[in-house]
Amino acid sequence: MYIQTTTLTISVSLSASVSLGMLYMPKVYIILFHPEQNVPKRKRSLKAVVTAATMSNKFTQKGGFRPNGEAKSELCENLETQ
């Protein structure tokens, strides 16, 4: 019985260690071997944010014609009118 418990405990610990290693090894690799890539990305300008918001409003105007933003298919609309 003790051998099964020990084996299970070691397996779970090894699995957790491998998972954490796979999660953090790419980050550690960049920090240690490629520090020039460890720079923050450029932030979006206000103009880009406003442009993106304007473009998304153009695509979502169809939802404004329906009450409460409900989306109905043409099939459902045809059934309701009959």
RADALIN-V375464 format. One record per residue. N is the residue number from 1. SS is DSSP state (A for helix, B for strand, O for the rest). NEAR is the number of other C-alpha atoms within 10 Angstrom. D_FIRST is the distance of its C-alpha to the first C-alpha in Angstrom with 1 decimal. Layout:
n=N ss=SS near=NEAR d_first=D_FIRST
n=N ss=SS near=NEAR d_first=D_FIRST
This chain:
n=1 ss=O near=5 d_first=0.0
n=2 ss=A near=7 d_first=3.8
n=3 ss=A near=8 d_first=5.5
n=4 ss=A near=9 d_first=5.4
n=5 ss=A near=10 d_first=6.5
n=6 ss=A near=11 d_first=8.8
n=7 ss=A near=11 d_first=10.1
n=8 ss=A near=12 d_first=10.9
n=9 ss=A near=12 d_first=12.6
n=10 ss=A near=12 d_first=14.5
n=11 ss=A near=12 d_first=15.6
n=12 ss=A near=12 d_first=16.9
n=13 ss=A near=12 d_first=18.7
n=14 ss=A near=12 d_first=20.2
n=15 ss=A near=12 d_first=21.4
n=16 ss=A near=12 d_first=23.0
n=17 ss=A near=12 d_first=24.6
n=18 ss=A near=11 d_first=26.0
n=19 ss=A near=11 d_first=27.4
n=20 ss=A near=11 d_first=29.1
n=21 ss=A near=12 d_first=30.4
n=22 ss=A near=11 d_first=31.9
n=23 ss=A near=11 d_first=33.4
n=24 ss=A near=10 d_first=35.1
n=25 ss=A near=11 d_first=35.9
n=26 ss=A near=10 d_first=39.1
n=27 ss=A near=11 d_first=40.4
n=28 ss=A near=12 d_first=39.6
n=29 ss=A near=11 d_first=41.3
n=30 ss=A near=13 d_first=44.4
n=31 ss=A near=13 d_first=44.6
n=32 ss=A near=9 d_first=44.3
n=33 ss=A near=9 d_first=46.1
n=34 ss=O near=10 d_first=48.4
n=35 ss=A near=10 d_first=49.6
n=36 ss=A near=8 d_first=52.8
n=37 ss=A near=10 d_first=50.8
n=38 ss=O near=11 d_first=49.3
n=39 ss=O near=7 d_first=52.2
n=40 ss=O near=6 d_first=52.4
n=41 ss=O near=7 d_first=53.7
n=42 ss=O near=6 d_first=57.3
n=43 ss=O near=6 d_first=57.5
n=44 ss=O near=8 d_first=59.4
n=45 ss=O near=8 d_first=63.0
n=46 ss=A near=9 d_first=64.4
n=47 ss=A near=9 d_first=66.6
n=48 ss=A near=10 d_first=63.6
n=49 ss=A near=11 d_first=61.8
n=50 ss=A near=11 d_first=65.0
n=51 ss=A near=11 d_first=65.6
n=52 ss=A near=11 d_first=62.0
n=53 ss=A near=11 d_first=62.5
n=54 ss=A near=11 d_first=65.9
n=55 ss=A near=11 d_first=64.6
n=56 ss=A near=11 d_first=61.7
n=57 ss=A near=11 d_first=64.3
n=58 ss=A near=9 d_first=66.4
n=59 ss=A near=9 d_first=63.5
n=60 ss=O near=11 d_first=62.5
n=61 ss=A near=11 d_first=66.0
n=62 ss=A near=11 d_first=65.4
n=63 ss=A near=13 d_first=62.9
n=64 ss=A near=10 d_first=65.6
n=65 ss=O near=11 d_first=67.7
n=66 ss=O near=11 d_first=65.2
n=67 ss=A near=8 d_first=64.7
n=68 ss=A near=8 d_first=61.5
n=69 ss=A near=12 d_first=60.6
n=70 ss=O near=10 d_first=59.6
n=71 ss=O near=11 d_first=59.1
n=72 ss=O near=10 d_first=60.3
n=73 ss=O near=8 d_first=60.7
n=74 ss=A near=9 d_first=64.0
n=75 ss=A near=8 d_first=62.8
n=76 ss=A near=9 d_first=62.0
n=77 ss=A near=10 d_first=65.4
n=78 ss=A near=9 d_first=67.2
n=79 ss=A near=8 d_first=65.5
n=80 ss=A near=8 d_first=66.4
n=81 ss=A near=6 d_first=70.1
n=82 ss=O near=5 d_first=70.5
